[in-house]
Amino acid sequence: MRFMMSHCCYDAMPTSSKLVVFETSLEIKKAFLAMVANGVRAAPLWDSRQQCFVGWGEGGYGLWGLGGCRDL
């Protein structure tokens, strides 16, 4: 817990990791294909109108969760 209080989240991520965020207006099929192409299993969904994260997408089971603005 002390580590996270004195560092940002990027300090805990390896430099070789990928971070993929999808805009909510992107078609699910295109998002799924982008996840497969990048080897990413899940990604947060960003709503540019609300300027916040509104859910998540998980390609393995075709699950897409939407909700209100969230602190991810």
Secondary structure, DSSP 8 states (H G I E B T S, - for coil): -HHHHHS-GGGGS-TT-----EETTS-HHHHHHHHHHHT-SEEEEEETTTTEEEEEEETTTTEEEEEEEE--
